[in-house]
Amino acid sequence: MRGIMQPFSFFYCLKYRELFSGAANRYKLIKSWMKIAGIILSAAFATLLFPASFAQQSVSSIHFEENQHNFGIIKESDGAVHHDFSFTNKGTEPLVVTDVRAGGGISVLRWTRSPVMPGASGTITVEFNPANMPGRFNRSITVNATGNPPSVLLRLLGEVQPREKGPEELYPYETGPLRLRSNHISFGTVSPGSLKTDTLQVINLSGDELTLSFTGIPGYVNIEAVPGLLKPGDRGSIAATWDAGVIDDWGMITHSFRVLVNGISHGRNIVYLTANIQEDFSLLSEEERSNSPLIEFEGRVFDFGKIRHGDKVEHDFVFINSGKSDLVIRRVKSGCGCTAIEPQKTLLRPGESGSIKAVFNSRGFRGRQSKGITVISNDPANPNIVLRITGEVLAE
């Protein structure tokens, strides 16, 4: 800094007398002094910053020959495939790969862990397992290393050709000598008064002929085996028909029945039935929708805060029909631990209000709770509304 300040001392001495020679020259002298000072200070900062700039260039730098690899089409039956990603240290300091992380299906087998000298190379070996991953894939690998850049993103691409599955895999549910593709028949959404049929595929992998029969069938469902007799190696189905005109219910309904093979009830022979009884509003015109009922709640969530184990809480969910036609409450369903009392009025004129009382019994529950109550109505915009009771049940 002493060398830098010398021009200031010289300039000061040179101009000392002129500075006080008169007011006319004072402004010009100050302006000249400030200009020279700016040039000197800029040069000083440039001198100070130069070593830092130079130091920043002395770092390690990882560069890959390829940032992605495409396996093309691979067969699931052939098993795992491997690839080596090669990199070079193009910096001036030793490089260390600190971490390598990969996406689903990829395993990082190994990488060069010792310091890589400037100009030297290293590898990262990865493995992709195509098991149970049919179709196209695009997985990422993140490489963290010292130097610049601190991380690099690599990619593995390709397409898995699925292997042919055996009958044991296609029909994983075993009921004695019979195998089923699933233990669930879902009818999806069923309109009131309609019929809907779905089937469950079965196969006979035994050496005997099999006949199927069923017990515990609900009155609104018809079940039959197609064909009635399964010879060894034969495939068949269990055909189920849901009659929504028989059952007087709404919303999600679950039931089950048992499968008997040659009249014998084997273990794991329960098949579940589910259906969502819901009105079909898709055919309503714009005018019909504009004149439809509209259910609106003052609040859909009630937080009871903290209560002791065994205590009960009650809450009235208040609602109003803001639409232009009659609102009909079809059904109110509550979850485990929560009871919802049917509203006193299930038919509300436009502008009328109602309420649904919900009761939560905390016995048997501890910790944070969130219980749901489903309100099903003829409001086409909100046919199913879920109300919630939340809070914390303290331990005894």
C-alpha positions in Angstrom: 0.0 0.0 0.0 3.0 2.3 0.6 3.8 2.1 -3.1 0.3 2.8 -4.1 0.1 5.9 -1.9 3.3 7.5 -3.3 1.5 9.1 -6.3 -0.8 10.7 -3.8 2.1 12.3 -1.9 3.7 13.5 -5.0 0.5 14.9 -6.4 -0.2 16.6 -3.1 3.2 18.4 -3.0 3.0 19.4 -6.6 -0.4 21.0 -6.2 -0.1 22.3 -2.7 0.5 25.9 -3.6 -2.0 25.9 -6.5 -4.7 24.6 -4.1 -4.6 27.8 -2.2 -3.8 30.1 -5.1 -7.3 31.1 -5.7 -10.9 30.0 -5.8 -11.0 29.9 -9.6 -8.6 27.0 -9.9 -9.7 25.0 -6.8 -12.6 23.2 -8.5 -10.4 22.0 -11.4 -7.7 20.8 -9.1 -10.1 18.7 -7.0 -11.7 17.2 -10.1 -8.2 16.3 -11.4 -7.3 14.8 -8.1 -10.4 12.6 -7.9 -9.8 11.3 -11.5 -6.2 10.3 -10.7 -7.3 8.7 -7.4 -9.9 6.6 -9.2 -7.4 5.2 -11.7 -4.9 4.4 -8.9 -7.6 2.6 -6.7 -8.8 0.6 -9.7 -5.3 -0.6 -10.4 -4.9 -1.5 -6.7 -8.1 -3.6 -6.6 -7.1 -5.4 -9.8 -3.7 -6.2 -8.2 -5.4 -7.6 -5.1 -8.0 -9.7 -6.9 -5.6 -11.2 -9.4 -4.2 -13.9 -7.1 -7.8 -14.9 -6.1 -8.8 -15.3 -9.7 -5.7 -17.3 -10.4 -6.3 -19.6 -7.4 -9.9 -20.4 -8.6 -8.4 -21.8 -11.8 -6.3 -24.3 -9.8 -9.1 -26.8 -9.1 -10.1 -30.3 -10.1 -12.7 -30.7 -12.9 -14.6 -33.9 -13.7 -15.6 -34.6 -17.3 -17.4 -37.7 -18.6 -17.0 -39.2 -22.0 -20.8 -39.6 -22.1 -23.5 -38.3 -19.8 -26.0 -40.9 -20.8 -26.1 -44.5 -22.1 -28.9 -46.2 -24.0 -29.1 -50.0 -23.5 -31.7 -50.2 -26.3 -34.1 -53.1 -26.0 -33.2 -55.6 -23.3 -35.0 -58.7 -22.2 -36.3 -59.0 -18.6 -35.5 -62.7 -18.7 -31.8 -62.0 -19.4 -31.3 -60.3 -16.0 -29.3 -57.3 -15.0 -27.1 -55.2 -17.4 -24.0 -53.2 -16.6 -22.3 -50.1 -17.9 -19.1 -48.2 -17.1 -19.2 -44.4 -17.2 -15.6 -43.1 -17.8 -14.4 -39.7 -16.6 -11.3 -37.6 -16.8 -9.9 -35.0 -14.4 -9.3 -31.9 -16.6 -8.4 -29.7 -13.7 -5.0 -28.9 -12.1 -5.6 -30.5 -8.7 -6.4 -34.1 -7.6 -10.1 -35.0 -8.0 -12.1 -37.2 -5.5 -15.6 -38.7 -6.3 -17.3 -38.3 -2.9 -20.7 -39.9 -3.6 -22.8 -41.6 -6.3 -26.5 -41.9 -6.0 -28.9 -43.7 -8.4 -32.6 -43.9 -9.2 -34.9 -46.9 -8.9 -33.7 -50.2 -10.4 -30.1 -49.0 -10.6 -27.3 -50.2 -8.3 -23.9 -48.4 -8.1 -21.5 -51.4 -8.0 -18.2 -49.4 -7.7 -16.4 -46.2 -8.5 -12.8 -44.9 -8.5 -12.4 -43.9 -4.8 -8.7 -43.0 -4.8 -7.7 -39.4 -5.8 -7.6 -39.0 -9.6 -4.6 -36.9 -10.7 -4.9 -34.1 -13.3 -5.2 -35.7 -16.7 -5.9 -39.2 -15.3 -9.2 -41.1 -15.6 -11.6 -43.1 -13.5 -14.8 -45.1 -13.9 -18.2 -45.5 -12.3 -19.8 -48.9 -12.8 -23.6 -49.2 -12.5 -26.1 -52.0 -12.9 -29.8 -51.9 -14.0 -32.1 -54.7 -13.0 -35.1 -55.0 -15.4 -37.0 -57.4 -13.1 -40.7 -56.3 -12.9 -39.9 -53.1 -14.9 -41.5 -53.6 -18.3 -41.5 -50.8 -20.9 -39.3 -47.8 -21.4 -37.1 -46.5 -18.6 -35.1 -43.3 -18.0 -33.2 -43.4 -14.7 -30.8 -40.8 -13.3 -27.4 -41.1 -11.5 -26.0 -38.2 -9.5 -22.2 -38.0 -9.2 -20.7 -35.7 -6.5 -17.1 -34.8 -6.7 -14.6 -32.2 -5.6 -13.8 -29.3 -7.9 -15.9 -27.7 -10.6 -18.6 -28.8 -11.3 -19.5 -30.2 -7.9 -22.1 -32.6 -9.3 -22.9 -34.2 -12.6 -26.2 -35.9 -13.7 -25.9 -39.1 -15.7 -28.7 -41.1 -17.3 -29.5 -44.7 -18.3 -32.2 -45.3 -20.9 -33.7 -48.2 -22.7 -36.7 -50.5 -23.0 -37.4 -53.7 -21.1 -39.1 -56.5 -23.1 -41.2 -58.3 -20.5 -40.7 -62.0 -20.0 -43.5 -64.4 -20.4 -45.1 -65.2 -17.0 -46.1 -68.7 -15.9 -49.6 -69.6 -14.8 -48.5 -69.5 -11.1 -47.6 -65.8 -11.5 -50.7 -65.0 -13.6 -52.9 -66.7 -11.0 -51.2 -66.0 -7.7 -54.2 -66.7 -5.4 -54.4 -70.4 -4.5 -57.6 -72.0 -3.1 -56.9 -75.7 -2.8 -56.3 -77.1 -6.3 -57.8 -73.9 -7.9 -55.8 -70.7 -8.7 -57.4 -67.3 -9.1 -56.0 -64.2 -10.8 -57.2 -62.0 -7.9 -59.3 -62.1 -4.8 -61.3 -59.0 -5.6 -64.1 -58.2 -8.1 -64.6 -54.5 -8.5 -67.7 -53.2 -10.3 -66.6 -49.6 -10.2 -69.4 -47.0 -10.4 -72.9 -48.5 -10.6 -75.9 -46.4 -11.3 -79.0 -46.9 -9.1 -81.4 -49.5 -10.6 -78.9 -50.9 -13.1 -77.1 -54.2 -13.6 -73.4 -54.6 -13.9 -71.3 -57.7 -14.5 -67.6 -58.4 -14.0 -65.5 -61.6 -14.1 -62.6 -63.1 -12.2 -60.3 -65.4 -14.1 -59.4 -68.9 -12.7 -57.3 -71.9 -13.8 -57.2 -75.6 -12.8 -53.5 -76.6 -12.5 -54.3 -79.8 -10.7 -54.7 -83.3 -12.3 -58.4 -83.6 -11.3 -61.6 -82.2 -12.6 -63.0 -79.3 -10.5 -66.5 -77.9 -9.9 -67.0 -74.6 -8.2 -69.8 -73.5 -5.8 -70.2 -70.4 -3.6 -71.5 -69.5 -0.1 -72.2 -66.2 1.6 -73.4 -64.5 -1.5 -75.4 -61.2 -0.8 -78.9 -61.0 -2.1 -78.1 -58.3 -4.7 -75.3 -60.3 -6.4 -75.5 -63.4 -8.6 -72.4 -65.6 -8.9 -71.8 -68.5 -11.3 -68.8 -70.5 -12.6 -68.1 -70.5 -16.3 -67.8 -73.3 -17.3 -69.4 -75.4 -14.6 -66.7 -78.1 -14.8 -62.9 -77.3 -15.1 -60.8 -80.1 -16.6 -57.1 -80.3 -15.8 -55.3 -77.3 -17.4 -58.6 -75.5 -18.2 -59.1 -71.8 -17.7 -62.5 -70.4 -16.6 -64.0 -67.5 -14.8 -66.3 -66.6 -11.9 -69.0 -64.3 -13.3 -70.6 -61.9 -10.8 -73.6 -59.6 -11.5 -74.5 -56.7 -9.3 -78.2 -55.7 -9.2 -78.3 -52.1 -8.0 -82.1 -52.2 -8.2 -82.3 -54.7 -5.3 -80.0 -53.0 -2.8 -81.2 -49.8 -1.2 -77.8 -48.2 -0.5 -75.5 -45.5 -1.8 -71.8 -44.9 -2.0 -69.0 -47.5 -1.6 -70.3 -51.0 -0.6 -68.1 -53.9 0.2 -69.1 -57.6 0.6 -67.5 -61.0 0.2 -68.3 -64.6 -0.5 -66.5 -68.0 -0.3 -65.4 -70.3 -3.1 -65.9 -74.0 -2.6 -63.8 -76.4 -4.8 -65.6 -79.8 -5.2 -67.7 -78.8 -2.2 -64.7 -78.2 0.0 -63.9 -74.9 1.7 -60.1 -74.4 1.5 -58.1 -71.6 3.2 -57.8 -68.2 1.5 -61.0 -68.8 -0.4 -62.6 -65.4 0.3 -63.4 -63.1 -2.7 -64.3 -59.5 -2.1 -66.9 -57.5 -4.0 -66.9 -53.7 -4.2 -69.2 -51.2 -6.0 -69.8 -47.5 -5.7 -73.5 -46.8 -6.1 -73.6 -43.3 -7.6 -76.1 -41.3 -9.7 -75.1 -40.6 -13.3 -75.2 -36.9 -13.8 -73.3 -37.0 -17.1 -76.5 -36.6 -19.2 -77.8 -33.5 -17.5 -78.1 -30.4 -19.8 -76.7 -27.1 -18.9 -80.1 -25.8 -17.9 -80.7 -28.8 -15.7 -77.4 -28.3 -14.0 -78.1 -24.6 -13.4 -81.4 -25.5 -11.8 -80.0 -28.3 -9.7 -79.6 -28.4 -5.9 -76.4 -27.2 -4.3 -75.2 -28.4 -0.9 -72.9 -26.0 1.0 -71.4 -26.6 4.5 -70.4 -23.8 6.9 -67.2 -25.9 7.5 -66.1 -29.3 6.5 -63.4 -29.9 9.1 -63.8 -29.8 12.9 -60.7 -29.9 15.1 -61.5 -30.9 18.7 -58.0 -30.1 19.8 -56.7 -32.4 22.6 -58.9 -34.8 24.6 -58.2 -37.6 27.1 -58.5 -41.2 26.1 -62.1 -42.4 26.5 -63.7 -39.0 26.1 -66.3 -38.3 23.5 -66.7 -35.2 21.3 -69.7 -34.0 19.3 -70.1 -31.5 16.5 -72.9 -30.3 14.3 -71.9 -29.9 10.6 -74.4 -27.2 9.4 -75.3 -27.0 5.7 -77.7 -25.2 3.4 -79.3 -25.9 0.0 -78.1 -23.0 -2.1 -79.5 -24.4 -5.3 -82.7 -24.0 -7.2 -84.3 -27.4 -6.6 -84.9 -29.8 -3.8 -81.8 -31.3 -2.1 -82.0 -35.0 -1.1 -79.5 -36.4 1.4 -79.1 -40.0 0.1 -76.9 -41.4 2.8 -74.4 -40.4 5.5 -71.6 -42.8 6.1 -68.9 -42.6 8.8 -65.6 -44.3 9.3 -64.2 -46.3 12.2 -64.5 -44.7 15.6 -66.9 -42.0 14.4 -70.7 -42.0 14.4 -72.7 -39.7 12.2 -76.4 -39.2 13.0 -78.7 -38.9 10.1 -80.0 -35.3 9.6 -83.6 -34.7 10.8 -84.4 -33.5 7.3 -83.2 -35.5 4.3 -85.1 -33.3 1.8 -84.4 -29.6 1.9 -86.1 -26.9 -0.2 -84.0 -24.2 -1.8 -82.7 -21.9 0.9 -83.4 -24.4 3.8 -80.7 -25.5 6.3 -79.9 -28.7 8.0 -77.2 -30.3 10.2 -75.4 -33.6 10.7 -74.3 -34.5 14.2 -71.0 -36.3 14.4 -69.8 -38.1 17.5 -66.3 -39.3 18.0 -65.5 -41.9 20.8 -61.8 -41.8 21.6 -61.8 -45.2 23.4 -59.3 -47.4 21.6 -57.6 -44.5 19.8 -54.5 -42.6 20.8 -52.4 -39.9 19.1 -53.4 -37.8 16.2 -56.8 -38.7 14.7 -58.6 -37.9 11.4 -62.0 -39.4 10.9 -64.1 -39.0 7.8 -67.9 -38.8 7.2 -69.2 -39.1 3.7 -72.4 -37.2 2.7 -74.0 -38.5 -0.5 -76.7 -36.2 -2.1 -78.3 -35.4 -5.4 -76.1 -32.4 -5.9 -74.5 -33.1 -9.3 -71.6 -30.8 -8.5 -70.9 -32.4 -5.1 -72.5 -35.9 -5.0 -69.9 -37.1 -2.4 -68.6 -34.7 0.3 -66.2 -35.8 2.9 -66.4 -34.1 6.4 -63.5 -34.5 8.8 -63.1 -34.7 12.6 -59.5 -34.2 13.7 -57.6 -33.8 16.9 -55.3 -35.6 19.3 -56.2 -38.2 21.9 -53.8 -38.1 24.9 -52.5 -41.3 26.4 -53.8 -42.2 29.9 
